[in-house]
Amino acid sequence: MSQVLSDAALDQLFRTARTHNELGGEVSDETLRRLYELAKWGPTSANMSPLRLVFVKSPQAKARLAPALDEGNYAKTLAAPVTAIVGYDMAFYDKLPYLFPHADAKSWFDSKPEPALETAALRNGSLQGAYVLMAARAVGLDCGPMSGFNNAMVDEAFFGGTRIKSNFLINLGHGDPAKLFPRSPRLSFDEAAQVL
């Protein structure tokens, strides 16, 4: 890990990457698989990997998602080639004997109260959701991450009968830079960070 990425790569991932409200084009299933194959390598606590994804692509799947969308996200989400539902599995510990085989990590979680499980699953699922966003940019996709939907409706429509909960959505596709709003500022290092 000693090699610094090129400026072009850093631009694509961070500096010139933007949140797109209008996405079009085509996104192949192969691209979605490539995206996941990158994102899955990001670290999580005890390699718990609670991320669960649904890539909403077909008209039938979009029709299931539509009723859960807030008005401001409705049109752009239905127009996007793909919407990723970024979820997290509250029963993530069932996979720990496979994911973390060198210790009995399942026993660290399987008897914990629901709030403690929620904290672990949400935190690590959110980390993985961010990896999904960065992996999408790495494979050449533009992204529109968002809240603004009814989680309970999404959970019922896409995760019924499981312990998976939705966290946020990411519209995926190809954006038009001419349709972007001016870039919003960010906090400076001194405003947001300190070195002690």
C-alpha positions, 0 to 999 in steps of 0.5 A, spaced: 500 500 500 505 504 498 503 507 492 499 513 492 494 513 486 494 518 480 491 525 480 486 522 475 484 516 480 483 521 486 479 526 482 474 520 479 474 517 487 473 524 490 475 531 488 471 531 482 466 526 483 459 529 484 452 527 487 448 526 481 440 527 481 439 525 473 442 519 471 441 515 465 445 510 460 446 503 461 449 499 467 450 492 466 449 486 471 457 485 470 458 492 472 454 491 478 458 484 480 465 488 479 462 493 483 461 488 489 467 485 488 471 491 489 466 493 495 466 487 499 474 488 501 473 494 505 474 492 512 469 491 518 469 489 525 471 482 526 469 482 518 462 481 520 460 484 513 453 485 514 452 489 508 446 486 504 444 489 497 438 489 492 440 492 485 433 495 483 433 495 475 427 491 472 420 495 471 417 490 476 422 492 482 422 499 480 414 498 481 415 495 488 420 501 490 416 507 488 411 507 493 416 508 498 420 514 495 419 521 498 416 526 493 423 529 491 426 522 490 421 519 486 422 521 479 429 521 479 430 514 482 425 511 477 429 514 471 435 512 474 438 505 470 439 502 477 438 504 485 442 500 490 438 499 496 443 498 501 441 494 507 444 491 513 443 484 516 441 484 523 443 476 523 450 478 521 453 473 526 450 467 523 456 468 517 461 469 522 464 462 523 465 463 515 467 470 515 472 470 522 473 462 523 479 463 527 475 465 533 468 464 536 466 471 534 458 468 533 458 468 541 460 475 541 454 477 538 448 472 538 446 473 545 447 481 545 440 485 546 437 488 540 440 495 540 447 492 541 446 488 535 443 494 531 449 499 533 454 494 530 450 492 524 448 499 522 455 502 523 459 496 519 453 496 514 454 504 513 461 503 512 460 498 507 455 502 503 460 507 503 465 502 500 459 501 495 459 508 493 467 508 492 467 502 488 461 504 483 465 511 482 471 506 481 468 502 475 466 508 472 459 510 475 456 516 477 452 516 484 446 519 487 446 517 494 440 519 498 435 518 504 428 520 503 424 514 503 420 510 507 424 504 510 419 500 513 416 500 506 422 498 503 424 493 508 417 489 507 417 490 500 424 487 499 427 484 505 420 481 508 421 475 512 429 476 514 432 481 519 435 485 514 433 493 514 434 498 509 439 504 510 440 508 504 439 508 497 444 510 491 442 511 484 447 509 479 448 510 472 451 516 468 450 523 469 451 529 465 456 534 468 452 540 465 446 538 470 450 539 476 448 544 481 455 548 483 459 544 488 457 546 495 463 547 500 467 543 505 470 544 512 477 545 512 482 541 515 482 545 521 475 546 522 474 538 522 480 535 524 486 536 529 492 532 530 494 531 537 
